Amino acid sequence: MERGEGEAPWVWRRQSLEVMRRMSTAPKRIQVDGPLKPPPGIPISGRVARLRLGHGDGFIRLRNARDIYFHRADLHGNTAFNTLQIGDLVAFELIEDAVSGARGVRVARRERYSIDTPSGRA
C-alpha cells in the first residue's frame, strides 16, 4: 500500500490497520494428504483390572503387572463400556506418550468362554 500525495499520515495508518485486520481474520487453510490417520500403536492384550463407572474409564493389566489406562471413548467395535467386567480379556493398541503416559486405544473384548456350554463357548 503506497502513501498518496497530500494524504494525512493517520489515513495511511488506518488503511494499513484495516488490511492487517482482514489478513488476520482470514480463514487458514490446512492441507492434508488423505484422511487423518490415528497414531500407530502396539497390538497387545490384557485383562480388565479396574473400572471406574462414574468416570467412564478403567485400567487394563498386562502380564507383567503393568496397568494401562483406557477411556470409554477408546472402545472399539461392539464393545460397550457398561458390559465390561473385571477380568475380561481385551485386545488393544498400546500408545506410549511421554506427557500423559501409556494409554490403550481401540480396546475390544475378546470372546468369552464358559464352562457351562458343551463347546466351552458362551
N, C-alpha and C positions, 0 to 999 in steps of 0.2 A: 504494500500500500504506500503510495507516494503522497507526500505532502503537497497540497496545492498552493499556488501563488496567492498570497493575501489571506490565507486561512489562519484563523486563530489557533494557537497550539492546543488549546483544550478540545477543539473539534477533532483534530487528528488523533488525540489520545482516546477520546470517546469512541471513535470509529475502530481503532485498533483493539480496544477492550471488547467491543461487540464481536469482532472477528474471533478473538481468543475464546470468548464465552461460547460461541457457536461450535468451535472446534472441540472444546472440552465436553460438550453435551452430545456430540455426535456418537451414534452407537458404534461400538468397537466390533469389528468382525474377526472372529477366530476361525482359522482354517484348520479343519480336522480331516485327516485322511481316513475315511471309513467310519464305522460305528466305534464308539468308545469301548475299550476292552477293559474288563475287570483286572485287577492286579493278579499276577501269577501266584499260585500257592502250591504248597507241597501236599499231595494227596496222602491222607493218613486216617487212621481210625482210632476210636477210643470209646469209653463208656461215660454216660452222663453221671457226674459226681454230685453236683448241687444244682438246684433250680430255685430261682427267686421269682416267684409268680407275680408279686407286686411290681417288680422292676421289669419283668419280661426278658430276663436273661438267665444265664447259668454258666456252669463250668463243666468241661469235659476232661476226664482224667486219662492220661496216656499210660502206657505200660511202665514207663519209668517214673510214675507217680507225679508227673508234672501236670498242673491244672491249666487248661486253656479256656479263656473267656469266649462266650458267644452270645449274640443277641437274637431275639426272636425274628428280627428282620433278615438275619443271615440264614434262616431255614430255607431249604431247597426242596422243590418238588411238592409232593403232597404231605410233607411232614408238618403237622400242626404243633405249636408250642404247648398247647393245653393237653395234648395226648402224650407228651414225653413223660417218662418215668425215670427215676434214679436207677441206674444200672443198665439202661437201654444202650445197645451198641449202635454207634453212629459213625458214619464216614463223613469226612470234611476236608477242606483245604486249609492248611496252616499258613497264616500270614505273619511274618515277623516284622514288627515295627519298632524302631529304636526309640520312638517317643512314647507310644501308648502300650507297648508290649505285644505279646503274642495274642492272636485272635483267630477263631475258627470261622470260616465263611463257607457258604454253600453246604451247610450241615444237613444231612439226610439220614433218617433212621434206617438201619439195616433190617433185614427180615427178622421177625421174632420167631423163636422156636418154643414149642410147648411139649411137655412130656405127655399130655392128655391125648393127643391125636395119634393115630397109628403111624403116620409118616413122620411124626416129630415136628410137623409144621403147623402153625396156628392158622 
